[in-house]
Amino acid sequence: MFKLAVWLPILGLIISIAAQAQAEGYYTVTAPGTIRPNAKYSVYVSVSDISVDAQIVLSLQGPKYQKYTELIIPPNSGQNVTFEIRDIPRVAYSLQVQGLSGIIFENYVNLEFADNPPAVYIQTDKATYRQGDTIQFRAIFLDQYLLPVKVNQPISVLIKNPQNFISERFDDVTLDVGVFKASSRIPNYVSTGEWSIEVCLGNDVLKNKVINVIDTSPPPFDMDLDVPRFVCFRDIELVVTVRARYSHKQPITGRCLITITPQGRQPQRRNESLTNGIKEITIPIRRLGRNVKSVLIHARIEDYFNPISYSVSKTVQIVPNLYVIETPSITYECFQPNDVFLYSAHIHNFNGDPIDVDDDVIVHFETTFNAWKNVTNVDDNGYVNLHINCSNLNAINLTIRYEGMKSVGVISFKQWSDIGKEGLYVTTKNPKVGDSMDMRLISTQYFTSFACVIVGRGNIVYNNMVSIPNGGGVKAHTFSIIPTYEMLPEAHIFVYFFKNGKLIYYESTIKVENQFRNTITIESPVNIKPGTFVSLNVDTEANSFIGLLGMELDAFMLKPQNDLEAIEIFDGLLNAKSRTPAAYINPKTPYPGENAGLVTMTNADYISGFKAIAKEKRLSSKPLLPHTYFENLVFADIVSVDGHEEMMAKIPYSYKSWAITGFAISPKTGFTLARPKVIRTLKGLHVDIELPYYVKRKSLTKLQVVVSNYLNADTKINVSMESENGEFEFIKGSGNSKYTIRTDVIRPGKSKTLYFRIHPNVSGLVKVKVTAKNPIASAVCVKKMRVEK
């Protein structure tokens, strides 16, 4: 190891001789203004206007801490060095630098110390608990790279009641791939209200999560109010289905009081009797009144034989269309005449779900001189992605049509001009990790090269010396960077060059689209019978900790605070930022690298071309705790060796549907969240169509339909297939738009296979609709069949 103190007398003589023999040059040293324990600390050193290699020594100094390194830097270039900081104490630290040859100098800056605690996120199996319930929870510990953290201090977890007394305590906690899992039973007779889970590292509280404990008794029976979340003005009727049964699967005999309250109007009441625990009623949409935007449906079940009742309410939104097409109008600045940019429109169901990726979407383009159209499809998230060429046109009018709906947007073009735009600009819209991101530097001074430093999550994550091609001097230059995961959710860029003995610098902030490095997918059946086991197939990185949570779909739609949220994880990365020490900041004189939290040492005067941009203020509020009690389906985890796991869950005998969420943590690629999967419990009847991959127009086609009985009694079922607009004909019942087959008696839990023979009349995607009905239940299945010429 190089020991600076031993060599200082000799070096002083060498420096004094060399200083007389060499021409003066410029140096710049940039580094984070904050030093943290158990983290990386990178320093970038550049030299300019020298003729020989520069020998430079860097050292990190503390009262009982010293780290040295030596760099050999060629003329007009730069180098980066990274110190691996261990568990250092909270004392004063400085960064010292000395040029030994090539350029002679000494300088130092004092650094700001900041703790580096892990980010902690708590997941519970429910948001609301009853007295006597068991709280299941996981505490997840991550570092600033979303990797499982290594903690060398004692961890404790406390369960506290509303009076802040400790109900249970977990000490000497050990982590499994960054996760601690435990459970705690709530006593039967305790105070209700806001309980909390508190995670401590040593004496410091890292995380406090509030949960709600209520004293509501469990419902006397299982009840489901089945209504659509949205109906369309053009729909003829609204179908409301009420189901109720005891926990031992026996249907309830009783009456159902249904109250229908259109927004701003008088309620309508109906008193109905349950048949086999089920009642279905239809409500004509026109009877709800004009201009009604929502309807509150309240159902109350009263048991004939027991003095008990239970109520459920749901709201139905009445919308003009069941689909939403979002075509934003934008203005795009074209940097080059041949620039191509991505324009995205969004098509989704009114509940937010994307449409089918196989559905055709018609896009019409219109300019002053021309018009054309394309047929395309959406991606998995429902986006129509269009690559638009810049041109000398003022605008393109865009019309997107889908299922009889249309939406119009305007793309306005603006030709970029550098005049009056001194600064550093990100010219790529919505930059992503791994994709090229263009930036443009515009200065009032000519430059032939410049240094570029990017700070992400409190450290230098990118550096480069950018040279202008052919060595020419310019006042504006476009260059490219490939964003990395360390740059999200946002990073700060600092560029500089020397001109006439002055350091001219510019700064900017880049926001990179959030995405995890690790991946996880969950595959499960969409529909399943109650009381059966469901297989959850999980794929992720090898050696990952996998955690699954299954909750009632109604609870998931309320977005309770018990689950993990991607936005919370990414926002937590902003805490690991660097800050320029206050001693170097003068409100009247900008400091180079201040926006990025850097400290800068140089022998040149500096001039800022940076214009500060006001930061957005985020409004914070206390999360709302749900007071409705929901059951959970699964709260399971496993450390997967190969990343492929099959986990089983038992679907209760109930009418509820479920949402499955999951996360994974890999020691190599870190944390990730899965896209939620919805499992719907089959209710009453179920019908499905088996379609071939494609059929030929005018060919004889046999379509297989499977109808299932999940009622508690034998039943005969009428199964009807419809041909809308004569798109196909039935072999039997020719000329009719609907053909019905009546089944024999189907026993509970059994299925029947039927066949419909048709002739397709048109090519393209043809809608096939099948309805299954009996006196007390119904089911519908709609699919699209591909017909080729």
HELIX and SHEET records of a PDB file:
HELIX    1   1 LEU A    4  ALA A   21  1                                  18    
HELIX    2   2 ILE A  285  LEU A  288  5                                   4    
HELIX    3   3 PRO A  469  GLY A  471  5                                   3    
HELIX    4   4 TYR A  485  MET A  487  5                                   3    
HELIX    5   5 LEU A  553  MET A  557  1                                   5    
HELIX    6   6 ALA A  566  GLY A  572  1                                   7    
HELIX    7   7 LEU A  573  ASN A  575  5                                   3    
HELIX    8   8 ALA A  582  TYR A  584  5                                   3    
HELIX    9   9 GLU A  724  GLY A  726  5                                   3    
SHEET    1   A 4 SER A  77  ILE A  85  0                                        
SHEET    2   A 4 ALA A  39  SER A  48 -1                                        
SHEET    3   A 4 TYR A  26  PRO A  32 -1                                        
SHEET    4   A 4 LEU A 598  THR A 602 -1                                        
SHEET    1   B 5 THR A  34  ILE A  35  0                                        
SHEET    2   B 5 PHE A 105  PHE A 113  1                                        
SHEET    3   B 5 TYR A  93  SER A 101 -1                                        
SHEET    4   B 5 ALA A  54  GLY A  62 -1                                        
SHEET    5   B 5 TYR A  65  ILE A  73 -1                                        
SHEET    1   C 3 ALA A 119  THR A 124  0                                        
SHEET    2   C 3 THR A 134  LEU A 142 -1                                        
SHEET    3   C 3 VAL A 179  ARG A 185 -1                                        
SHEET    1   D 5 THR A 128  ARG A 130  0                                        
SHEET    2   D 5 ASP A 204  ILE A 214  1                                        
SHEET    3   D 5 GLY A 193  LEU A 201 -1                                        
SHEET    4   D 5 ILE A 155  LYS A 160 -1                                        
SHEET    5   D 5 ILE A 166  PHE A 170 -1                                        
SHEET    1   E 3 ASP A 222  ASP A 226  0                                        
SHEET    2   E 3 GLU A 237  ARG A 245 -1                                        
SHEET    3   E 3 ILE A 278  PRO A 284 -1                                        
SHEET    1   F 5 PHE A 230  CYS A 232  0                                        
SHEET    2   F 5 SER A 309  VAL A 319  1                                        
SHEET    3   F 5 SER A 294  ASP A 303 -1                                        
SHEET    4   F 5 GLY A 254  PRO A 262 -1                                        
SHEET    5   F 5 GLN A 268  SER A 273 -1                                        
SHEET    1   G 3 TYR A 323  GLU A 326  0                                        
SHEET    2   G 3 VAL A 340  ASN A 349 -1                                        
SHEET    3   G 3 TYR A 383  ASN A 389 -1                                        
SHEET    1   H 5 ILE A 330  CYS A 334  0                                        
SHEET    2   H 5 MET A 405  GLN A 415  1                                        
SHEET    3   H 5 ALA A 395  TYR A 402 -1                                        
SHEET    4   H 5 VAL A 361  GLU A 366 -1                                        
SHEET    5   H 5 ALA A 371  THR A 376 -1                                        
SHEET    1   I 3 GLY A 423  VAL A 426  0                                        
SHEET    2   I 3 MET A 437  PHE A 447 -1                                        
SHEET    3   I 3 VAL A 474  ILE A 481 -1                                        
SHEET    1   J 5 ASN A 459  SER A 467  0                                        
SHEET    2   J 5 SER A 449  GLY A 456 -1                                        
SHEET    3   J 5 GLU A 490  LYS A 499 -1                                        
SHEET    4   J 5 LYS A 502  LYS A 511 -1                                        
SHEET    5   J 5 ASP A 605  SER A 608  1                                        
SHEET    1   K 3 ILE A 520  GLU A 523  0                                        
SHEET    2   K 3 PHE A 533  THR A 540 -1                                        
SHEET    3   K 3 HIS A 644  LYS A 650 -1                                        
SHEET    1   L 5 ASN A 527  ILE A 528  0                                        
SHEET    2   L 5 LYS A 677  THR A 681  1                                        
SHEET    3   L 5 TRP A 658  SER A 666 -1                                        
SHEET    4   L 5 SER A 544  GLU A 552 -1                                        
SHEET    5   L 5 ASN A 632  SER A 640 -1                                        
SHEET    1   M 4 ASN A 527  ILE A 528  0                                        
SHEET    2   M 4 LYS A 677  THR A 681  1                                        
SHEET    3   M 4 TRP A 658  SER A 666 -1                                        
SHEET    4   M 4 GLY A 670  LEU A 673 -1                                        
SHEET    1   N 4 GLY A 684  GLU A 690  0                                        
SHEET    2   N 4 THR A 701  TYR A 710 -1                                        
SHEET    3   N 4 SER A 751  PRO A 760 -1                                        
SHEET    4   N 4 PHE A 728  PHE A 730 -1                                        
SHEET    1   O 5 VAL A 695  LYS A 696  0                                        
SHEET    2   O 5 ALA A 777  GLU A 788  1                                        
SHEET    3   O 5 GLY A 764  ASN A 774 -1                                        
SHEET    4   O 5 ASN A 718  GLU A 722 -1                                        
SHEET    5   O 5 LYS A 738  ARG A 742 -1                                        
END                                                                             
